[in-house]
């Protein structure tokens, strides 16, 4: 969508795309008021809302699946999660990787205080890995691909999801911006829906679909509004669906079922007017 300028054409806004090192950077930018819309992992979203930030989730992009992993450096003496006791583990704090690291430690019978967890941004992890400053890291691509060359995968976000702690990427917006710009808000929703071909099953981001660096989008040039986001790298084909905007969450609406022609009329309506058929609109989870 960045290349096609689909949102610009639909809204008349001039878009300025930016990149961020992780969800924590996006949250801080939104807290400062410089960014109004952003893509953040589920951990960052929960943290922002729990801290009272005036934001809301309006689209779930995809299940992270096995796109993140805990890797131990060769020569560190770590062959399992339990071996991390007393070791230095680097990961971006307030990220899905941070959440998954804590969950993996808990499952291995360790406390967070049993390891030396270091708040290291993705670009810095590669350098620290090469110097031998950290023994392990829980991270995503492109750093993940590099550390795998000199390390051993202990567990992945997909493994942790199977244990009951799944994570996802989502789009959030400040409530003030959403309220003041309802027409603009429909444009990204329709654009993402078109790109991902909404369907009932949740789209998973597997190892082959690498996680892109966070980017940002600015609003009208005069207002300098920005929207950081990481768009999915592949489209997901599925049956077409009509969209309606429920508050700020778009969901496909089901068409009412037609009454069966072979259905026998009920005794109350036999000989009179045909019975009325009430239908309930169903919504399917969207990958969102």
MOVENLIN-V724564 format. One record per residue. N is the residue number from 0. RES is the residue in three letters. BURIAL is + if it has 24 or more other ideal C-beta (glycine too) atoms within 12 Angstrom, else -. D_FIRST is the distance of its C-alpha to the first C-alpha in Angstrom with 2 decimals. Layout:
N:RES:BURIAL:D_FIRST
N:RES:BURIAL:D_FIRST
This chain:
0:UNK:+:0.00
1:UNK:+:3.78
2:UNK:-:5.38
3:UNK:-:4.98
4:UNK:-:5.66
5:UNK:-:5.67
6:UNK:+:7.27
7:UNK:+:9.42
8:UNK:-:10.68
9:UNK:-:11.55
10:UNK:+:13.31
11:UNK:-:14.61
12:UNK:+:13.84
13:UNK:-:13.51
14:UNK:+:11.04
15:UNK:+:12.55
16:UNK:+:10.93
17:UNK:+:13.85
18:UNK:+:15.11
19:UNK:+:17.94
20:UNK:+:20.53
21:UNK:+:20.55
22:UNK:+:20.49
23:UNK:+:23.78
24:UNK:+:22.41
25:UNK:+:19.71
26:UNK:+:22.57
27:UNK:+:24.78
28:UNK:+:22.27
29:UNK:+:21.91
30:UNK:+:25.69
31:UNK:-:26.26
32:UNK:-:24.35
33:UNK:+:21.98
34:UNK:+:18.97
35:UNK:+:18.46
36:UNK:+:15.60
37:UNK:+:14.98
38:UNK:+:14.53
39:UNK:+:18.03
40:UNK:+:20.19
41:UNK:+:22.76
42:UNK:+:25.53
43:UNK:+:24.01
44:UNK:+:23.30
45:UNK:+:26.92
46:UNK:+:28.26
47:UNK:+:26.59
48:UNK:-:27.88
49:UNK:-:31.28
50:UNK:-:31.69
51:UNK:-:31.29
52:UNK:+:27.92
53:UNK:-:26.87
54:UNK:+:23.59
55:UNK:+:22.58
56:UNK:+:20.33
57:UNK:+:18.15
58:UNK:+:16.10
59:UNK:+:17.13
60:UNK:+:14.42
61:UNK:+:16.85
62:UNK:+:20.39
63:UNK:+:20.75
64:UNK:+:23.43
65:UNK:+:24.86
66:UNK:+:22.14
67:UNK:+:24.59
68:UNK:+:28.23
69:UNK:+:31.52
70:UNK:+:32.97
71:UNK:+:36.50
72:UNK:+:37.37
73:UNK:-:39.95
74:UNK:-:43.37
75:UNK:+:42.65
76:UNK:-:44.92
77:UNK:+:42.31
78:UNK:-:42.18
79:UNK:-:41.20
80:UNK:+:39.69
81:UNK:-:43.29
82:UNK:+:43.97
83:UNK:+:41.60
84:UNK:-:44.43
85:UNK:-:45.16
86:UNK:+:42.25
87:UNK:+:39.45
88:UNK:+:35.99
89:UNK:+:32.94
90:UNK:+:29.80
91:UNK:+:27.50
92:UNK:+:29.24
93:UNK:+:27.58
94:UNK:+:25.10
95:UNK:+:24.95
96:UNK:+:26.79
97:UNK:+:29.49
98:UNK:+:29.99
99:UNK:+:30.27
100:UNK:+:32.70
101:UNK:+:34.95
102:UNK:+:34.88
103:UNK:+:35.79
104:UNK:+:38.63
105:UNK:-:39.93
106:UNK:-:40.02
107:UNK:+:41.93
108:UNK:-:44.48
109:UNK:+:43.45
110:UNK:-:42.88
111:UNK:-:40.22
112:UNK:-:43.15
113:UNK:-:44.27
114:UNK:+:41.58
115:UNK:-:40.52
116:UNK:+:36.91
117:UNK:+:35.27
118:UNK:+:32.20
119:UNK:+:30.36
120:UNK:+:26.78
121:UNK:+:24.86
122:UNK:-:25.43
123:UNK:-:29.09
124:UNK:+:29.66
125:UNK:+:29.51
126:UNK:-:32.11
127:UNK:+:34.30
128:UNK:+:34.17
129:UNK:-:35.41
130:UNK:-:38.20
131:UNK:-:39.27
132:UNK:-:38.88
133:UNK:+:37.44
134:UNK:+:38.64
135:UNK:+:35.55
136:UNK:+:31.98
137:UNK:+:29.56
138:UNK:+:26.08
139:UNK:+:22.75
140:UNK:+:21.16
141:UNK:-:21.30
142:UNK:+:24.62
143:UNK:+:25.69
144:UNK:+:25.82
145:UNK:-:28.02
146:UNK:+:30.46
147:UNK:+:30.95
148:UNK:-:32.60
149:UNK:-:35.35
150:UNK:+:35.52
151:UNK:+:35.99
152:UNK:+:33.64
153:UNK:+:35.62
154:UNK:+:33.20
155:UNK:+:29.53
156:UNK:+:27.44
157:UNK:+:27.80
158:UNK:+:31.57
159:UNK:+:31.58
160:UNK:+:29.55
161:UNK:-:32.30
162:UNK:-:34.79
163:UNK:-:33.23
164:UNK:+:30.84
165:UNK:+:27.27
166:UNK:+:24.30
167:UNK:+:20.65
168:UNK:+:17.48
169:UNK:+:16.63
170:UNK:+:14.99
171:UNK:+:17.76
172:UNK:+:18.50
173:UNK:+:21.72
174:UNK:+:23.77
175:UNK:-:24.71
176:UNK:+:21.22
177:UNK:+:20.42
178:UNK:-:23.77
179:UNK:-:23.44
180:UNK:+:19.95
181:UNK:-:19.90
182:UNK:-:18.04
183:UNK:+:15.15
184:UNK:+:15.13
185:UNK:+:14.64
186:UNK:+:11.27
187:UNK:+:9.39
188:UNK:+:11.87
189:UNK:+:11.23
190:UNK:+:7.46
191:UNK:+:8.42
192:UNK:+:11.45
193:UNK:+:10.09
194:UNK:+:8.13
195:UNK:+:11.35
196:UNK:-:13.87
197:UNK:+:16.11
198:UNK:-:19.50
199:UNK:-:22.66
200:UNK:-:22.82
201:UNK:+:20.86
202:UNK:+:18.38
203:UNK:+:19.84
204:UNK:+:18.45
205:UNK:+:21.28
206:UNK:-:22.49
207:UNK:-:20.68
208:UNK:+:17.21
209:UNK:-:17.25
210:UNK:+:16.16
211:UNK:+:13.79
212:UNK:+:15.13
213:UNK:+:14.27
214:UNK:+:12.10
215:UNK:+:12.31
216:UNK:+:11.10
217:UNK:+:13.94
218:UNK:+:15.07
219:UNK:-:17.29
220:UNK:-:18.72
221:UNK:-:22.13
222:UNK:-:21.48
223:UNK:-:19.54
224:UNK:+:17.88
225:UNK:+:15.55
226:UNK:+:13.28
227:UNK:+:13.27
228:UNK:+:11.26
229:UNK:+:11.05
230:UNK:+:8.38
231:UNK:+:10.20
232:UNK:-:10.58
233:UNK:-:11.62
234:UNK:-:11.35
235:UNK:+:14.58
236:UNK:-:16.34
237:UNK:-:18.72
238:UNK:-:20.68
239:UNK:-:19.17
240:UNK:+:19.91
241:UNK:-:20.41
242:UNK:+:19.01
243:UNK:-:21.05
244:UNK:-:20.43
245:UNK:-:23.26
246:UNK:-:23.55
247:UNK:+:20.17
248:UNK:+:19.67
249:UNK:+:18.22
250:UNK:+:20.22
251:UNK:+:20.92
252:UNK:-:24.31
253:UNK:-:26.96
254:UNK:-:28.94
255:UNK:-:32.65
256:UNK:-:34.87
257:UNK:-:37.37
258:UNK:-:41.00
259:UNK:-:42.57
260:UNK:-:44.97
261:UNK:-:47.43
262:UNK:-:47.61
263:UNK:-:51.13
264:UNK:-:51.52
265:UNK:-:52.75
266:UNK:-:56.40
267:UNK:-:55.44
268:UNK:-:53.72
269:UNK:-:55.89
270:UNK:-:57.47
271:UNK:-:55.48
272:UNK:-:51.96
273:UNK:-:49.18
274:UNK:-:47.77
275:UNK:-:44.55
276:UNK:-:41.72
277:UNK:-:39.68
278:UNK:-:36.21
279:UNK:-:34.07
280:UNK:-:30.29
281:UNK:-:28.88
282:UNK:-:25.54
283:UNK:-:23.96
284:UNK:-:22.28
285:UNK:+:18.51
286:UNK:+:16.37
287:UNK:+:16.51
